[in-house]
Amino acid sequence: MITTNYLIIGSGVAGLTFAIKIADCFPNKKVTIVTKSNADESNTKYAQGGIAIVTDETEDSYQKHIDDTLICGDGLCDVEVVKIVVTEGPKRLKELIAWGAKFDKTAKGNFDLGKEGGHSQNRVVHHKDQTGQEIERTILDQVHQKGNITVLDHHFALDLITEDNQCLGAFVLNQKTNEIITFQSDFTILATGGIGHLYGHTTNPIIATGDGIAMAFRANATIKDMEFIQFHPTALYDTSIGSKFLISEAVRGFGAYLRTKNGNRFMLDYDKRAELASRDIVSQSIDLELKKSGDECVYLDCTHLDLEAFMKHFPMIYERCKSIGVDITKDWIPVVPAQHYLCGGIVVDKNGKTAIDNLFACGECSRTGLHGANRLASNSLLEALVYSDKIYNYLVDTTLKKKDLNPILSDWKLGKKPKISSDYIVKIKTELQLLMRQNAGIVRYDSDLLKAKEKLMQWQDEVKTISKNNEICSELYELYNMITIGNLIVQQSIIRNENKGSFKKNN
Ligand SMILES: Cc1cc2nc3c(=O)[nH]c(=O)nc-3n(C[C@H](O)[C@H](O)[C@H](O)COP(=O)(O)OP(=O)(O)OC[C@H]3O[C@@H](n4cnc5c(N)ncnc54)[C@H](O)[C@@H]3O)c2cc1C
């Protein structure tokens, strides 16, 4: 058993920024981060566009950013939360800069602000098209400098330990030794990110399997808004299953056009903002165009843009296109929508507290009320920064309240059990991804959702039994978690009957 004061599950922007602050504030307390892959592997690392923050109040204002967020959220945002997150942005940006993160500036020394879909102003602070990498590098450096933070990579959190509605820690699998460790913690913070791999076609890296949300659900936390899934309109098209390279929204902000194979600039037919309509509208429009034409992808046309400026702003995108034989000066970039972001998740209050005592959540696995039915581009890094700070501020003033419980936690019951074949896991996972794409994708139908529900319930029972009777491995647990998340998405999609934001159901 390992005891720690703060157990943080996940090493993206949400988990790491909380760790830095709490470790600084309490140098004598133990902060432990467990993370299931390499420490830097996270959705955070792949963020391209940047962070939406009002830095120039001559052109922009908090009110404009608030309004844009509310419009995008389609009437379902928590207005108070939106105000808090938007107005705290500049302070969180200053912290990142003080830790060493670099953001692009203009010749005059102001932030070089990008524009993305749904934003009425240029307000996206960025580091070229590698903002996430710059942030992850900076905060991991900071974490490694703190003597009271331990980072345990390749440690997969299996389940929370709860009793009488309070969280006492978690069971964690050391993926290198196959040992299951019992962590006893005063406070546990879930910062496990998104769910992309449930859909197979996604911009998320393979760590995004919804583990934290599934764990919280099993522990009886409240999970909400799972039907609101954002599909990014423009992932680079290829025929393989798995993570897709993102062609940032900022490329459309920079002036690129979306065209069908025949050259039709179709977004003009759907929305007066054309390519800069919000993501749900662009994704749904592409989905419709593809269903009409039977084509596999649409195209982003950058041929009319200033190449030198493009290469300066988007060097990674330029190189990636070149590597697959797309010369953006002459060729259109083939793109398709892919799962990108989950708006819902573990319900937290304005301090990041879940419904379970001593359990907190922040970042993409949480549901704060900021996004409502749809996330405004580049609001998610901002949300993670603001809510990890909220949890930090709350815990600075909070002493542990433990109910009268037996403090001795029992270890995970191990025993000699057979190993499940990896072929089985791969087979069910592939079928699950196809089911989610076909039955719970960009546009949904009740009949498909009901069929999906039946299949998911069947898999849920099957995999639960297999988990009990076989040796625990992270792949099996990820599958179990993904099925749980699939169930939550499908069931919450069946209940919702009004199309809102990223949710579209036709019957
Ligand atoms: C390609 C791409 C581009 C994006 N661009 C932008 C952008 O420009 N602006 C913006 O605001 N947002 C962007 N986003 C979204 C944004 O990056 C994420 O929402 C945000 O980084 C989430 O941070 P997080 O800390 O919550 O989770 P993550 O950064 O995903 O970190 C989750 C961590 O949890 C760990 N973990 C998960 N499960 C377990 C487990 N069972 N046990 C142990 N550890 C576990 C993971 O290994 C990882 O370390 C983008 C996302 C992608 C994929």
The ligand as an ORCA input file, in Angstrom:
! r2SCAN-3c Opt
* xyz 0 1
  C      -5.446     16.906    -31.670
  C      -6.066     17.765    -30.598
  C      -6.040     19.143    -30.706
  C      -6.610     19.949    -29.707
  N      -6.501     21.305    -29.814
  C      -6.960     22.070    -28.789
  C      -6.761     23.478    -28.798
  O      -6.149     24.027    -29.698
  N      -7.252     24.198    -27.760
  C      -7.926     23.626    -26.717
  O      -8.355     24.332    -25.792
  N      -8.116     22.289    -26.685
  C      -7.635     21.505    -27.673
  N      -7.809     20.154    -27.618
  C      -8.475     19.568    -26.442
  C      -7.516     19.603    -25.270
  O      -6.224     19.269    -25.703
  C      -7.940     18.633    -24.181
  O      -9.291     18.789    -23.889
  C      -7.141     18.881    -22.911
  O      -5.763     18.858    -23.209
  C      -7.480     17.820    -21.885
  O      -6.562     17.912    -20.836
  P      -6.700     16.905    -19.625
  O      -5.583     17.215    -18.706
  O      -8.074     16.948    -19.122
  O      -6.519     15.451    -20.284
  P      -5.315     14.844    -21.108
  O      -4.379     15.883    -21.558
  O      -5.885     13.961    -22.139
  O      -4.590     13.947    -20.010
  C      -5.213     12.788    -19.514
  C      -4.182     11.988    -18.759
  O      -4.803     10.931    -18.040
  C      -4.073      9.738    -18.200
  N      -4.983      8.618    -17.957
  C      -6.140      8.327    -18.582
  N      -6.685      7.216    -18.051
  C      -5.855      6.797    -17.073
  C      -5.865      5.708    -16.167
  N      -6.821      4.767    -16.174
  N      -4.838      5.586    -15.289
  C      -3.837      6.478    -15.268
  N      -3.772      7.527    -16.114
  C      -4.770      7.684    -17.006
  C      -3.555      9.848    -19.621
  O      -2.500      8.951    -19.844
  C      -3.141     11.324    -19.647
  O      -1.899     11.490    -19.027
  C      -7.244     19.342    -28.601
  C      -7.271     17.951    -28.497
  C      -6.691     17.163    -29.475
  C      -6.719     15.676    -29.329
*
